Amino acid sequence: MSIAKAERSWGRFVYTHAMHDPSVHARHAAQPSRALRFDRLEWAGAFGDLGTLIPFVVAYISVANVDPLGMVFTFGVCMLASGLYYRTPFPVQPMKAIGAAAATQTQLGISAATLSAAGLITGVIWLVLGLSGAARRAGRLLDRPVAVGIVLGLGIGFMLEGTRLMATTWLLSAVALLTALLLIQSRRFPVMFLLLAGGVSYQLAFTPDLLDQLSVMQPHFQVPTLAWTQIGWNDLWVAAIVLSLPQVPLTLGNAVIAITEENNRLFPDHKVDEKKVSVSTGLMNLFSSVLGGVPMCHGAGGMAGHVRFGARTGGAPVILGVLLILLALFFSGSIAALLAIFPHAILGVILFLTGAQLALGSCDFGKSKDDRFASIVTAALAIYNVGIAFIAGMAVCWLLKRELIKL
């Protein structure tokens, strides 16, 4: 290897590890204003959360028969608002537990109206928790080892899910992952564009029917319709018991506490608190439920995905939000076909690298053995259920502080 190449490799190594150093983030983010950027890195980072967004959107359309117009439009508007308000790559994602229940608990008759009811109930819950200060108090009571463990567990969980998606086409996954690792720090040509272009080319080459579907696409302007008029009492009951209430601890851990921790670590010049995040979660769910959207939240993994692929301001969610709004208003009838052009293997690579970003950024375990133990226990449980991890981690910290457990 030449000296020049060695210096470039070392520079990439230093940059990668420096991005996980809070002091470096402070210097990097210390700008006189958090102006939105729309350069090629923000565009690349805008697509960093597709690995989470697309599978859930497809599941909602195919299993729960959700109208893609209202769902994609409300996602777009909330992403646009999130980028403009927070000024950092603050994401908007589907709520995981509700999405999983809607896809698997078909015997309960979960419909689009049920999901609108879930958004309504979820919105009220998080507005109350935010405005009352309960969410902020929960965040203040949280022991730091538990917060670190939640973020680490989420990162590992994303990596495992990414591996599962990559297993659908191993050869494509291996080439894409190797390419991404080699070019992940390139500022001249962001690797996200290569991943998407390569994935779309592969999918169209091996699925010619998709090309036929896309060739007949015609823009047709439509606007979402009101969804609250379709909600019945049974929808409210099922939404509350099966969907909204089981989601609360998961949202508190991942979409309130963890995203607050992640944002403030990456962007210390533009800090947020649990109250602000809870209120915005409540407002966007109320808005989504009105127009037939699905429950959504701010997930720490989404921010990691945006940042991993280049985003540093709120420009990334603004870009993705505008694209989704245009897609919904003019091509809502072709959304399923458009989303199908992204192979699962490519989405898996994106999700895997997002998880790695999230996990690496949470490796500040503290100096004491007790703190490290609490973080590891919390992380192990958070891989499967953040709500259980939150409760168990707090219990372990309480026992350790009172010396009821001795290591």
DRENMIFI-148810 format. One line per 8 residues: number of its first residue (from 0); for each residue x, y, z of C-alpha. Coordinates in nm, 4 decimals, padded with zeros to 6 digits. Layout:
NUM) X Y Z | ... .
This chain:
0) 00.0000 00.0000 00.0000 | 00.1351 00.3450 -00.0876 | 00.1909 00.6118 00.1754 | -00.0917 00.8227 00.0297 | -00.3362 00.5334 00.0458 | -00.2262 00.4500 00.3974 | -00.2829 00.8092 00.5051 | -00.6302 00.8109 00.3491 .
8) -00.7180 00.4812 00.5203 | -00.5955 00.6124 00.8536 | -00.7940 00.9306 00.8019 | -01.1115 00.7305 00.7442 | -01.0368 00.5237 01.0557 | -00.9848 00.8314 01.2708 | -01.2979 00.9981 01.1316 | -01.5121 00.6905 01.1941 .
16) -01.4039 00.6578 01.5560 | -01.4091 01.0296 01.6188 | -01.7749 01.0379 01.5198 | -01.8467 00.8351 01.8327 | -01.6549 01.0687 02.0638 | -01.8940 01.3167 02.2315 | -01.6256 01.5854 02.2535 | -01.5686 01.5637 01.8791 .
24) -01.9432 01.5832 01.8223 | -01.9533 01.8964 02.0344 | -01.6891 02.0630 01.8185 | -01.8494 01.9306 01.4990 | -02.1954 02.0507 01.5940 | -02.0954 02.3810 01.7523 | -02.2263 02.6074 01.4786 | -02.3710 02.9558 01.5257 .
32) -02.7052 02.8311 01.3945 | -02.8563 02.4968 01.3043 | -02.9211 02.5886 00.9405 | -03.0739 02.3163 00.7263 | -02.8540 02.1715 00.4540 | -02.9652 02.0050 00.1329 | -02.6334 01.8882 -00.0126 | -02.5644 01.5382 -00.1424 .
40) -02.4769 01.4072 00.2052 | -02.8130 01.5222 00.3416 | -02.9818 01.3571 00.0425 | -02.7923 01.0342 00.1100 | -02.8746 01.0488 00.4810 | -03.2418 01.1075 00.4022 | -03.2706 00.7458 00.2855 | -03.0883 00.6023 00.5868 .
48) -03.4111 00.4930 00.7564 | -03.5656 00.3039 00.4641 | -03.4708 -00.0296 00.6206 | -03.7293 00.0332 00.8923 | -03.9871 00.2382 00.7023 | -04.0458 00.0273 00.3907 | -04.1126 -00.3155 00.5524 | -04.3741 -00.1679 00.7873 .
56) -04.5445 00.0340 00.5147 | -04.5645 -00.2739 00.2916 | -04.7053 -00.4817 00.5797 | -04.9713 -00.2214 00.6578 | -05.0804 -00.2072 00.2936 | -05.0809 -00.5821 00.2279 | -05.2108 -00.7169 00.5609 | -05.4188 -00.4432 00.7240 .
64) -05.5413 -00.2898 00.3945 | -05.4377 00.0597 00.4997 | -05.4863 00.3240 00.2306 | -05.1325 00.4151 00.1197 | -05.2420 00.7714 00.0382 | -05.3207 00.8767 00.3948 | -05.0410 00.6732 00.5486 | -04.7583 00.7940 00.3257 .
72) -04.8887 01.1523 00.3202 | -04.8972 01.1783 00.7011 | -04.5495 01.0261 00.7287 | -04.4257 01.2868 00.4835 | -04.5854 01.5811 00.6622 | -04.4573 01.4659 01.0026 | -04.1040 01.4178 00.8674 | -04.1133 01.7628 00.7121 .
80) -04.2342 01.9164 01.0393 | -03.9777 01.7212 01.2423 | -03.6861 01.8430 01.0333 | -03.8032 02.2040 01.0401 | -03.8737 02.2018 01.4140 | -03.5828 02.0038 01.5588 | -03.3238 02.1167 01.2982 | -03.1329 01.7873 01.3436 .
88) -03.1862 01.4523 01.1615 | -03.4813 01.3816 01.3945 | -03.6633 01.0815 01.2458 | -04.0241 00.9737 01.2172 | -04.0850 00.5983 01.2198 | -04.3727 00.3493 01.2463 | -04.4364 00.2268 01.5985 | -04.2836 -00.1218 01.6063 .
96) -04.5096 -00.3084 01.8500 | -04.8280 -00.1761 01.6892 | -04.6974 -00.2588 01.3418 | -04.6035 -00.6111 01.4478 | -04.9442 -00.6678 01.6088 | -05.1262 -00.5394 01.3009 | -04.9263 -00.7756 01.0802 | -04.9598 -01.0850 01.2977 .
104) -05.2839 -01.0565 01.4982 | -05.5115 -01.0814 01.1953 | -05.7646 -01.2909 01.3899 | -05.8566 -00.9775 01.5880 | -05.9779 -00.8045 01.2738 | -05.7380 -00.5111 01.2964 | -05.8389 -00.2749 01.0174 | -05.7444 00.0678 00.8928 .
112) -06.0085 00.2143 01.1261 | -05.8544 00.0279 01.4204 | -05.5135 00.1740 01.3382 | -05.6624 00.5240 01.3163 | -05.8145 00.4646 01.6597 | -05.4737 00.3505 01.7859 | -05.3192 00.6721 01.6550 | -05.5892 00.8768 01.8293 .
120) -05.5391 00.6999 02.1636 | -05.1607 00.7066 02.1319 | -05.1688 01.0770 02.0538 | -05.3760 01.1533 02.3626 | -05.1506 00.9376 02.5841 | -04.8289 01.1102 02.4783 | -04.9768 01.4583 02.4894 | -05.0864 01.3949 02.8487 .
128) -04.7521 01.2403 02.9460 | -04.5642 01.5267 02.7828 | -04.7698 01.8230 02.9026 | -04.8012 01.6839 03.2562 | -04.4249 01.6409 03.2846 | -04.4561 01.2653 03.3481 | -04.2347 01.1766 03.0514 | -03.9652 01.4200 03.1657 .
136) -03.9766 01.2798 03.5201 | -03.9419 00.9276 03.3827 | -03.6392 01.0378 03.1839 | -03.4828 01.2062 03.4875 | -03.5376 00.8981 03.7035 | -03.3742 00.6718 03.4477 | -03.0294 00.5524 03.5526 | -02.7679 00.6224 03.2856 .
144) -02.6546 00.2554 03.2596 | -03.0128 00.1679 03.1633 | -03.0236 00.4388 02.8939 | -02.6909 00.3152 02.7545 | -02.8156 -00.0440 02.7588 | -03.1387 00.0428 02.5783 | -02.9531 00.2176 02.2955 | -02.6986 -00.0659 02.2700 .
152) -02.9707 -00.3314 02.2645 | -03.1642 -00.1439 01.9969 | -02.8502 -00.1237 01.7862 | -02.7828 -00.4958 01.8154 | -03.1485 -00.5686 01.7422 | -03.1292 -00.3616 01.4246 | -02.8178 -00.5515 01.3201 | -02.9901 -00.8866 01.3758 .
160) -03.2955 -00.7767 01.1785 | -03.0669 -00.6494 00.9049 | -02.8925 -00.9869 00.8948 | -03.2296 -01.1602 00.8590 | -03.3171 -00.9409 00.5616 | -02.9730 -00.9863 00.4074 | -03.0170 -01.3636 00.4256 | -03.2815 -01.3426 00.1515 .
168) -03.0080 -01.2849 -00.1102 | -02.6646 -01.3482 00.0364 | -02.4569 -01.2686 -00.2721 | -02.6188 -00.9292 -00.3250 | -02.5949 -00.8600 00.0485 | -02.2250 -00.9473 00.0644 | -02.1360 -00.7239 -00.2316 | -02.3486 -00.4367 -00.0994 .
176) -02.2129 -00.4616 00.2550 | -01.8509 -00.4775 00.1388 | -01.9067 -00.1776 -00.0888 | -02.0706 00.0155 00.1923 | -01.7885 -00.0567 00.4374 | -01.5248 00.0496 00.1858 | -01.6996 00.3727 00.0857 | -01.9015 00.4619 00.3951 .
184) -01.6969 00.7762 00.4650 | -01.6831 00.9007 00.1071 | -01.8038 01.2576 00.0859 | -01.7498 01.2802 -00.2900 | -02.0047 01.0122 -00.3740 | -02.2179 00.8927 -00.0794 | -02.2483 00.5156 -00.0656 | -02.6268 00.5293 -00.0135 .
192) -02.6694 00.6241 -00.3795 | -02.4687 00.3182 -00.4858 | -02.6729 00.0904 -00.2588 | -03.0041 00.2174 -00.3908 | -02.8979 00.2220 -00.7562 | -02.7465 -00.1260 -00.7352 | -03.0457 -00.2653 -00.5506 | -03.2995 -00.1194 -00.7914 .
200) -03.1005 -00.2437 -01.0929 | -03.0832 -00.5937 -00.9441 | -03.4540 -00.6013 -00.8607 | -03.5648 -00.4840 -01.2043 | -03.3287 -00.7285 -01.3771 | -03.4615 -01.0295 -01.1852 | -03.8247 -00.9179 -01.1504 | -03.9332 -00.8033 -01.4981 .
208) -04.2982 -00.7803 -01.3895 | -04.2049 -00.4803 -01.1769 | -04.0805 -00.2956 -01.4829 | -04.4144 -00.3565 -01.6559 | -04.6014 -00.2172 -01.3520 | -04.3813 00.0900 -01.3331 | -04.4054 00.1593 -01.7054 | -04.7809 00.2191 -01.6839 .
216) -04.7621 00.4594 -01.3905 | -04.9490 00.7843 -01.4433 | -04.9615 01.0784 -01.1998 | -05.3083 01.1227 -01.0535 | -05.3680 01.3914 -00.7908 | -05.5571 01.2775 -00.4799 | -05.5949 01.4083 -00.1276 | -05.6460 01.2030 00.1905 .
224) -05.9937 01.1652 00.3369 | -06.1032 01.1972 00.6987 | -06.0683 00.8724 00.8914 | -06.2249 00.9479 01.2302 | -06.5756 00.9045 01.0885 | -06.4971 00.5354 01.0236 | -06.3892 00.4569 01.3816 | -06.6318 00.2449 01.5848 .
232) -06.6421 00.1529 01.9537 | -06.4937 -00.1882 01.8823 | -06.2034 -00.0217 01.7014 | -06.1349 00.1959 02.0063 | -06.1468 -00.1024 02.2408 | -05.9140 -00.3221 02.0327 | -05.6818 -00.0284 01.9637 | -05.6463 00.0550 02.3330 .
240) -05.5973 -00.2976 02.4712 | -05.4083 -00.4688 02.1883 | -05.2186 -00.1847 02.0214 | -05.1732 00.1417 02.2126 | -05.1155 00.0414 02.5773 | -04.8590 -00.2367 02.5053 | -04.6660 00.0162 02.2932 | -04.6230 00.2720 02.5751 .
248) -04.3128 00.1261 02.7481 | -04.1470 00.0588 02.4116 | -04.2091 00.4165 02.2996 | -04.0876 00.5555 02.6316 | -03.7626 00.3608 02.6044 | -03.6835 00.3944 02.2353 | -03.8758 00.6925 02.1050 | -03.8528 00.9293 02.4016 .
256) -03.5587 00.8444 02.6297 | -03.3228 00.6837 02.3754 | -03.3815 00.9431 02.1016 | -03.3272 01.2232 02.3547 | -03.0004 01.0601 02.4616 | -02.8901 01.0059 02.1008 | -02.9777 01.3561 01.9817 | -02.8090 01.5276 02.2766 .
264) -02.4964 01.3137 02.2367 | -02.4651 01.3801 01.8650 | -02.5840 01.7420 01.8638 | -02.5075 01.8997 02.2029 | -02.5637 02.2473 02.0579 | -02.9288 02.1630 01.9904 | -03.0506 01.9584 02.2846 | -03.4041 01.8300 02.3353 .
272) -03.5837 01.6944 02.6395 | -03.8381 01.4214 02.7023 | -04.1273 01.6658 02.7324 | -04.0678 01.8142 02.3894 | -04.0342 01.4709 02.2264 | -04.3470 01.3381 02.3999 | -04.5580 01.6356 02.2922 | -04.4445 01.6116 01.9298 .
280) -04.5175 01.2362 01.9377 | -04.8680 01.3088 02.0600 | -04.9351 01.5809 01.8033 | -04.8151 01.3833 01.5033 | -05.0231 01.0802 01.6056 | -05.3362 01.2902 01.6395 | -05.2697 01.4406 01.2959 | -05.1965 01.0986 01.1453 .
288) -05.5139 00.9435 01.2853 | -05.7311 01.2167 01.1306 | -05.6162 01.1354 00.7752 | -05.5935 00.7565 00.7940 | -05.2270 00.7252 00.8882 | -05.0723 00.4795 01.1315 | -04.9152 00.5296 01.4763 | -04.5661 00.6780 01.4523 .
296) -04.2832 00.7864 01.6790 | -03.9293 00.9271 01.6895 | -03.6935 00.6262 01.7031 | -03.3274 00.6382 01.8019 | -03.2472 00.3932 01.5226 | -03.3872 00.6333 01.2660 | -03.1505 00.9077 01.3731 | -02.8593 00.6622 01.3636 .
304) -02.9558 00.5678 01.0077 | -02.9745 00.9278 00.8898 | -02.6414 01.0133 01.0528 | -02.4656 00.6953 00.9402 | -02.5211 00.7848 00.5744 | -02.4272 01.1508 00.5986 | -02.7082 01.3631 00.7455 | -02.6102 01.6317 00.9960 .
312) -02.9113 01.8669 00.9953 | -03.2878 01.8594 00.9679 | -03.2501 01.8722 00.5915 | -03.2573 01.4915 00.5692 | -03.6080 01.4396 00.7154 | -03.7300 01.7427 00.5193 | -03.6050 01.5865 00.1942 | -03.7629 01.2479 00.2648 .
320) -04.0826 01.4134 00.3872 | -04.1281 01.6185 00.0703 | -04.0637 01.3123 -00.1480 | -04.3241 01.1108 00.0448 | -04.5808 01.3909 00.0214 | -04.5372 01.4114 -00.3572 | -04.5486 01.0324 -00.3852 | -04.8716 01.0174 -00.1872 .
328) -05.0483 01.3024 -00.3643 | -04.9614 01.1980 -00.7192 | -04.8700 00.8270 -00.7190 | -05.0602 00.6729 -00.4273 | -05.1969 00.3979 -00.6519 | -04.8441 00.2827 -00.7378 | -04.6813 00.3023 -00.3951 | -04.6713 -00.0738 -00.3442 .
336) -04.4943 -00.1251 -00.6785 | -04.2522 00.1603 -00.6142 | -04.1524 00.0236 -00.2747 | -04.1041 -00.3230 -00.4209 | -03.8075 -00.2024 -00.6300 | -03.5890 -00.2012 -00.3171 | -03.4644 -00.5572 -00.2483 | -03.4836 -00.6890 00.1075 .
344) -03.1095 -00.7540 00.0938 | -03.0316 -00.3839 00.0396 | -03.2740 -00.2796 00.3118 | -03.0988 -00.5307 00.5362 | -02.7574 -00.3759 00.4676 | -02.8943 -00.0292 00.5486 | -03.0517 -00.1609 00.8691 | -02.7343 -00.3480 00.9681 .
352) -02.5169 -00.0372 00.9320 | -02.7781 00.1711 01.1146 | -02.7665 -00.0729 01.4048 | -02.3879 -00.0640 01.4078 | -02.3955 00.3177 01.4241 | -02.6395 00.3056 01.7145 | -02.4530 00.0343 01.9060 | -02.1080 00.1906 01.8639 .
360) -02.2327 00.5268 01.9827 | -02.3579 00.3763 02.3101 | -02.0383 00.2050 02.4219 | -01.9773 00.4411 02.7151 | -02.0492 00.1838 02.9866 | -01.9076 00.3729 03.2814 | -01.6160 00.2761 03.5012 | -01.7808 00.0631 03.7701 .
368) -01.8561 -00.3051 03.7337 | -02.2116 -00.2433 03.8576 | -02.2814 00.0093 03.5787 | -02.1441 -00.2234 03.3134 | -02.3510 -00.5143 03.4447 | -02.6724 -00.3077 03.4439 | -02.6027 -00.1890 03.0890 | -02.5358 -00.5404 02.9618 .
376) -02.8507 -00.6847 03.1235 | -03.0608 -00.4015 02.9822 | -02.9051 -00.4369 02.6355 | -02.9667 -00.8124 02.6240 | -03.3352 -00.7651 02.7024 | -03.3730 -00.4568 02.4795 | -03.2837 -00.6677 02.1755 | -03.6245 -00.8325 02.2130 .
384) -03.8413 -00.5909 02.4140 | -03.7472 -00.2384 02.5169 | -04.0320 -00.2120 02.7666 | -03.9183 -00.5185 02.9608 | -03.5576 -00.4010 02.9352 | -03.6511 -00.0631 03.0837 | -03.8249 -00.2186 03.3854 | -03.5629 -00.4894 03.4412 .
392) -03.2716 -00.2476 03.4043 | -03.4177 -00.0096 03.6607 | -03.4758 -00.3010 03.8975 | -03.1161 -00.4207 03.8606 | -02.9821 -00.0697 03.9297 | -03.2015 -00.0422 04.2390 | -03.0789 -00.3777 04.3723 | -02.7163 -00.2892 04.3022 .
400) -02.7381 00.0460 04.4774 | -02.8772 -00.1188 04.7878 | -02.6159 -00.3916 04.7676 | -02.8834 -00.6610 04.7481 | -02.6826 -00.7885 04.4494 | -02.3062 -00.8045 04.4823 | -02.0773 -00.8688 04.1875 .
